[in-house]
Amino acid sequence: MSARRTVLLTGASGVVGRSVLCENARDGEGPRVIAASHSAPVPEATGPTVRCDMTADRFGLDADSYAALAGEVDVVIHSAGLTEWGLPAERYEPINIEGTRRVIDFARQAGATVHFMSTAFVAALAETAPVELCADNVCRNYIRSKQRAEQLLRDSGVPHTVFRPTNLIGDSSTGWTSQGQIVQLMSDWLGRGRAPFIPAHPGIRMDFVPQDLLSRAVLGAIELGDDQGEFWVTYGPEAMDIETCLELLVKHAAERGRTLSLPPVVNADELDPDAIASTAPMTRSYLSVLRDVSEVTRCSGGVLPTSMPELRERYGIRHVDDTAAYLTSLEYAAAHLG
Ligand SMILES: NC(=O)c1ccc[n+]([C@@H]2O[C@H](COP(=O)([O-])OP(=O)(O)OC[C@H]3O[C@@H](n4cnc5c(N)ncnc54)[C@H](OP(=O)(O)O)[C@@H]3O)[C@@H](O)[C@H]2O)c1
């Protein structure tokens, strides 16, 4: 595309937002990005910033500032959201659902395209899901809120794409991430030999994607002027199996001078209900999350849907080996996030 675009990036201080800013700066010829900050700083912002609260009308801006912003923006990357799991459904409503509604109103006024950061976990709530996700799954309310936000976009008529990343890990080359991600936290815990067993559904894939692959794909969509499409930012059938993941944890521990003896992998479907409940609070919480995330993958058919081949083809996303990226991410986390 010839005209340089102006992008409003919501959630600029988040893991995805900061990665997008980083990748865009690397490029040099990318779009002009207005970083929408909220409560945290945005160290990677090299251009304008604007303070936005997605839970407030007009993002909390006065009418003139809002109109001026709409006048200059032609693309929105909507990455702001409440990403913590395990909260009551109503906690996600103001930001993940109503916030998206406000982004849609803004995009309509601006004549802008929206690139929405959803989650690959919506596959677990799809009508085609082979098994129903448990009502008390820790991710359920979060996933539902993203699913509803996607629906709002579909119903809006506003030109948009939906990116559905799986759990992200650090940058594929350096392992950098601005905050420890659930995969890194869980891996660190497992790597210290703290798990008495690992609850997992048979055959599920451990699907983690380096954050820069998502950022490059979104920037690619902007560069090509794409205004439709749904992209699963996952490895799908290429993703490692649980045995490979555990071997990498053993390797990582060995490189740090530790001998890790692996706990047994227990079929989560056949687990005695008390097996997790009877463990110490911290262990219970980690094991429950492991079981619930495994259940999300199981309800998505064991292997998450993927658009990786299309992302490589269309946006020139590099082929990155997920096992190498995982190890790099573990090394970064051990050195910088401990
Ligand atoms: N990271 C992943 O592994 C992953 C995987 C799948 C999907 N996603 C999706 O990708 C998006 C970005 O994820 P992330 O990892 O970057 O999340 P994150 O690190 O938790 O960041 C969330 C962002 O949302 C902003 N925010 C929260 N409340 C806000 C409000 N009321 N008004 C304006 N901004 C607000 C935060 O700003 P402050 O911190 O300044 O308050 C922060 O910049 C999310 O929508 C998430 O669902 C992420």
PDBQT file of the ligand as one rigid body, heavy atoms in Angstrom, charges set to zero:
ROOT
HETATM    1  N1  LIG A 401      -0.701 -12.878  25.777  1.00  0.00    +0.000 N 
HETATM    2  C1  LIG A 401      -1.288 -13.969  25.312  1.00  0.00    +0.000 C 
HETATM    3  O1  LIG A 401      -0.773 -15.089  25.483  1.00  0.00    +0.000 OA
HETATM    4  C2  LIG A 401      -2.577 -13.867  24.550  1.00  0.00    +0.000 A 
HETATM    5  C3  LIG A 401      -3.084 -15.066  23.991  1.00  0.00    +0.000 A 
HETATM    6  C4  LIG A 401      -4.290 -15.010  23.317  1.00  0.00    +0.000 A 
HETATM    7  C5  LIG A 401      -4.964 -13.820  23.169  1.00  0.00    +0.000 A 
HETATM    8  N2  LIG A 401      -4.462 -12.674  23.711  1.00  0.00    +0.000 N 
HETATM    9  C6  LIG A 401      -5.253 -11.448  23.531  1.00  0.00    +0.000 C 
HETATM   10  O2  LIG A 401      -4.408 -10.412  23.070  1.00  0.00    +0.000 OA
HETATM   11  C7  LIG A 401      -4.780  -9.177  23.675  1.00  0.00    +0.000 C 
HETATM   12  C8  LIG A 401      -3.557  -8.572  24.315  1.00  0.00    +0.000 C 
HETATM   13  O3  LIG A 401      -3.053  -9.480  25.280  1.00  0.00    +0.000 OA
HETATM   14  P1  LIG A 401      -1.837  -9.089  26.201  1.00  0.00    +0.000 P 
HETATM   15  O4  LIG A 401      -1.148 -10.355  26.552  1.00  0.00    +0.000 OA
HETATM   16  O5  LIG A 401      -1.085  -7.964  25.606  1.00  0.00    +0.000 OA
HETATM   17  O6  LIG A 401      -2.605  -8.587  27.489  1.00  0.00    +0.000 OA
HETATM   18  P2  LIG A 401      -2.016  -7.807  28.733  1.00  0.00    +0.000 P 
HETATM   19  O7  LIG A 401      -0.537  -7.893  28.742  1.00  0.00    +0.000 OA
HETATM   20  O8  LIG A 401      -2.784  -8.267  29.912  1.00  0.00    +0.000 OA
HETATM   21  O9  LIG A 401      -2.399  -6.287  28.412  1.00  0.00    +0.000 OA
HETATM   22  C9  LIG A 401      -3.716  -5.844  28.446  1.00  0.00    +0.000 C 
HETATM   23  C10 LIG A 401      -3.738  -4.426  27.954  1.00  0.00    +0.000 C 
HETATM   24  O10 LIG A 401      -5.077  -3.938  28.070  1.00  0.00    +0.000 OA
HETATM   25  C11 LIG A 401      -5.011  -2.655  28.669  1.00  0.00    +0.000 C 
HETATM   26  N3  LIG A 401      -6.228  -2.338  29.389  1.00  0.00    +0.000 N 
HETATM   27  C12 LIG A 401      -6.769  -3.025  30.426  1.00  0.00    +0.000 A 
HETATM   28  N4  LIG A 401      -7.866  -2.364  30.867  1.00  0.00    +0.000 NA
HETATM   29  C13 LIG A 401      -8.001  -1.265  30.084  1.00  0.00    +0.000 A 
HETATM   30  C14 LIG A 401      -8.936  -0.201  30.044  1.00  0.00    +0.000 A 
HETATM   31  N5  LIG A 401      -9.964  -0.114  30.893  1.00  0.00    +0.000 N 
HETATM   32  N6  LIG A 401      -8.754   0.754  29.100  1.00  0.00    +0.000 NA
HETATM   33  C15 LIG A 401      -7.723   0.702  28.228  1.00  0.00    +0.000 A 
HETATM   34  N7  LIG A 401      -6.813  -0.283  28.229  1.00  0.00    +0.000 NA
HETATM   35  C16 LIG A 401      -6.948  -1.249  29.148  1.00  0.00    +0.000 A 
HETATM   36  C17 LIG A 401      -3.825  -2.731  29.612  1.00  0.00    +0.000 C 
HETATM   37  O11 LIG A 401      -3.411  -1.435  29.945  1.00  0.00    +0.000 OA
HETATM   38  P3  LIG A 401      -2.731  -1.065  31.382  1.00  0.00    +0.000 P 
HETATM   39  O12 LIG A 401      -1.836  -2.221  31.709  1.00  0.00    +0.000 OA
HETATM   40  O13 LIG A 401      -2.004   0.180  31.105  1.00  0.00    +0.000 OA
HETATM   41  O14 LIG A 401      -3.840  -0.903  32.349  1.00  0.00    +0.000 OA
HETATM   42  C18 LIG A 401      -2.829  -3.480  28.759  1.00  0.00    +0.000 C 
HETATM   43  O15 LIG A 401      -2.182  -2.608  27.878  1.00  0.00    +0.000 OA
HETATM   44  C19 LIG A 401      -5.858  -9.475  24.709  1.00  0.00    +0.000 C 
HETATM   45  O16 LIG A 401      -7.073  -9.008  24.227  1.00  0.00    +0.000 OA
HETATM   46  C20 LIG A 401      -5.839 -10.988  24.863  1.00  0.00    +0.000 C 
HETATM   47  O17 LIG A 401      -7.155 -11.484  25.023  1.00  0.00    +0.000 OA
HETATM   48  C21 LIG A 401      -3.271 -12.687  24.395  1.00  0.00    +0.000 A 
ENDROOT
TORSDOF 0
